[in-house]
Amino acid sequence: MNRVVKLEPFILTVPRDEPYLGALREGEEPNAKGYFVRKGNKTVYPTVDRSVLVRVETDTGIVGWGETYGIVAPRATTAIIEDLLADFVVGRDPLQPSEIHDDLYNLMRVRGYTGGFYLDALAAIDIALWDAAGRLQEKPVCELLGGRIHETLPGYVSGLPKPTLAERVAFAQEWQARGFDSFKFAAPVADDGIVAEISELRKALGPDARIAADMHWAHTPDEAIAAILEMEPHGLWFAEAPIATEDVQGLARVCKGVSSPVGAGEEWRTIFEAQLRFNAQAVNIVQPEMGHTGITQFTRIARAAHALGIRVIPHATIGSGIFLAASLQATLALEGVDGHEFQHSIFLRNQGLITDGLECSNGEYRVSDSVGIGVEPTDKLVSQLERP
Ligand code: MG
């Protein structure tokens, strides 16, 4: 049996010229720690990009890498890994990532640690173990998950980080000229309103472009229904995260009250959270985020969704490219997939942080057939890692 001999967490900080989602509006000044609140969704962001990486090493010297969300308070996640979880992974068989995941989940379930930072820590460990498992067997992770069923994956352009609507429209047109036909705008920074946003985008991009609205949990169910109905005449691909995540019945009401599909799921960590929404018929498109779920929960969520006829379009958040690679790898083996988010501002920046193996051009992701998650951190990335 192979054994894990070492597991270490790291923090990666990557400076940004402009904060995520674009320039700050009035009243959005960063505090002394570099955090600011977007008025449009009342959510805190840092002025830099950050994530938490995990490196596992086996007794035969094989190394696997994982990564999780870390934009705020990354030391909460690294402390959970260092103080608690690492010692429960050392000595285990890296070829059993799902079993290890469930054992780590069980350690804290009766205390209510069924989400948040605890599950983020599990996600990073899970990805690192799957990566190591692939490398040990000299196979890509998609093979371990049942085999690759997609040659390429459609990528949609997410986020149009420009200060004015005219500039956002022109920016979307630039991506359209590069072969992309699907787009998503962010409601919190649509200063002229979401109807003006989709209407202008539709006029510029033409009738065939797919345009989704990320509504950032900002509405009550009634407001969300009204807003979506107002967008629908302009051709809405899907409405993402229209209302507060806790209101499952409200989300079901939104689904029933509109014609367009409702997307949700980037903030869920586990199949348990997904199942609540599936049972309530509260979602039409599920958007699992690998940085929060890890490979084990990501595939459980996506497979359960597919079995119920719910479409899968994985989310892509702020990271170095390690959890994005894991997301694309896992998605290659999944049915019922309509595409994968393409965060161009992060993806393009990550070139140089991870080895070659991911490409997104002409509207499609191409993913290498290499072992594990298909990429690894470059020396440049490793030199930037901070041991907490
Ligand atoms: Mg979103």
Residues whose N, C-alpha, C, O or C-beta is under 5 A from the ligand:
A	BS01	MG	D214
